[in-house]
């Protein structure tokens, strides 16, 4: 990847994101208010120096590797805190609200991505999918109904999440008779490197309810889905 491509496929808000068509992604997004502000502030403070050090690396390949390791470590702490925060809203524990999210995830399967697996937890969602292949032209994507717009091709995962989160938020808020933010704006996304890592992430996603103590066996959790056989 040359420097220009690196600029196009990288951006950062609170977390680093590398996004491009053709990759498989592991994404986590959560409810608004699912973690208190002081926890997020502490995480940002702890990570600030490390992010600055990584940003100073001139070698793009090494920079990406360091970011991926940082994101993995951040995610482990982040996911553990989500499970432990008792005061978090748990709207996704409501069958009707969970169904809204489930139906939208499946609606976009075959349109904006190839869905691989997901688990809907009480206050967050883990999902694995593969967007359109890299060799598909931006023009063909733009001219095909329900496909991603070419203007968003370099932020393809962000566009997918915007579709799911904005539509589900409207429906869920109406069902709950509430207003305001439903989803937290920021999400976590990770490029899956190979088949071995994909299998590990699928196992993590499907076993997340067991790890959180919600069920004894993963098959007991009715808000998980896996399309293929391992």
N, C-alpha and C positions, 0 to 999 in steps of 0.2 A: 504494500500500500504506500503510495507516495504522499508527500506532505499535504497536497491539496485534498486528496481523498480522506486523509486523517482529519482535516478540518471539517469536511462535510459530514463525516460520520461520528463526530464527537461533540457533545455539549455537556454542560454541568450546571445544575442548580445547587441542591444540597448534596446530591450524590452524583458521581460520574456516570455517564451513559454512553455506550458505544452501540449504534444501531445501523443496520444495513439489511436490505432484502436478501433472502436466501439462507439466513441463519435460523437456528432453532433457539427459542428464548424461554427462559424461566422467569416469570414475572410475579411479583407480589404487590397487591394494593390493599389498602386498609380503610376502615371507616374513619371519618373525621372525629377527632377527639379520642381515638383509641389509645393514644399515649399522651400523658400530660406534658405541658410545655416545658416544665423543668427537666424532664427526662430527655427530651429532644435537645434542649440547650446543653445539657451535660454531654450528650453524645457528640454534638457539634464541637464543643470545646476540646474534648478528648481527641477528636480526629483532625482538628485544624492543622496542627503542626505536621502530622503525617501527610496530609494532603498537599501542604506546601512543599514538603520535601519531594514528593512524587512529581509534582508539577515542574520542578526544576530539573528533572531528568531529560536530557536532550535526545536520547535514543528512543524513538517512538515504540519500538517493539518492547523494550524493557519497561517503558512507561505504562504501556497497556498491561503487561504482566503484573506490575506492582499495583495498578488500579484494581485489577481483578482479584488479587489477594486481599486488598483493602476491603473491597465490596463483600467478599466472602466472610471476612471477620466481622464487618459491620452487620451483615445480615444475621449471623448467628446471635449476636447480642440483641439485635432488633426483634427477631422472632421470639426469643425467650421472654423479652419484656412484654410483647403483645399477649403472650399466654398468661403472664403473671399479673397484669394490671386488672385488678378486680372491678374497678370503677369504669372500665371501658364500656361504651355502648355496645350492645350485642344484638343489633337489629337483624343480622344475618341468621340468628338462631330462630327467627320466626319463619315458619314454613313458606308463607306467602311471599315474604321478602326474598328468601333464598331462591324461590322459584322464578322470580323476576330476573335475578342475576343469571341463573342457570339457563333460562330460555334465551337470553341475549347472547350468552357465550356460545350456545349451540347455533343460534341464528347466523352468526358470522363464520361458522365453520364451513369451509368450502367456498366462501365468498372473499374474506380478507385474510384467512389463514387456514392451515391444516391443524385442527385441534388434536392434541396428543393426550393431555390429562389435566385435571384440575381438582382442587379440594376447596370447598367453601367452609371456612371456619366461622365462629360466631362474630368475630370482628375484623376478619381479613380474608383475602382470597389468594390462593396459589394457583397459577395456571402455566401450562407449557404448550407452546404452539410454534408453528413454522409459517412465517409470512410468504408471499409470492416469491418464486425463485428469482435469483439475481439476474438470470439471462433473459427475463421478460422485459421488453422495452417499456420505458416510462409512458410512451405514447399509447401502447396497447392497454396498459393499466388504466390510464386516464379515460380511454374510450370504452371501457367495459363496465357495464352497470355493476354497482356494489363492490367495485375494486378500489384500491387506494388511489388517491389523487397523486399525480406526479409531483406536485409541489411539496408533498409531504413524504416523498419517497426516502429521504435521508433521515426522517424521524418516524419511520414506519410503525414502530411499536407504540410510540406516543399517540399516533393517530388512532390506532386500534383501541387503545385504552380510553381515549377520549370518547369514542363511539359507545363503548360498553358502559363507561361510568356516567356519562351525561344522560343517556336514555334510562338507565336503571335508577339513577338518582331521582329523576322526575317521577317515575312510577312509584318508587319506594316511598318518597316523601308524601305523595298523594295517598298512598295506602296507610301510612302511619299518621296522616293528618298533621304533618309538621312542615316547617320551612327551614331554609338554611343549608349549609354544606352537608352533604351525605357522605361523600368520599373525601379522604385526605388528598390534597393535590399531588403530592410527591409519591412516586412508586419506586420499587426496586426492580431492575431488570438485569439479567445475566445471560450472556451468550454461551450456549452449550457447546463445548469444544469438540466432543466426539461421542461415540455410542456408549462407551464405558461411563462417561460422566452423565449422559442422558439417563441411563438405567439407575444410577445412584440418585439423581434428582427425582425421578419418578417414584422411587421407593420412599424418598423423603416426603414428597407431597402426599402420597397415599397413606403414609404412616403418621402424618402430622396430628390427626385426631387422637391416635393412640399415645403419642408422645405428650400431648397436652392433657392426657388423663380423661378425655371425653368418652372414650369407649375402650373396651379391652382388646378387641380385634378390629382391624381396619375395615373388614367387610361389613361391620355393624354400622359404619358411618354412611348415611344415605346421601350425603352431599359431595361425594367424590365420584370421579369418572376417569376411566382409562380406555382409550380406543383400541389399543393393540395388545397382543400377547407379548409378555417379556420373553 
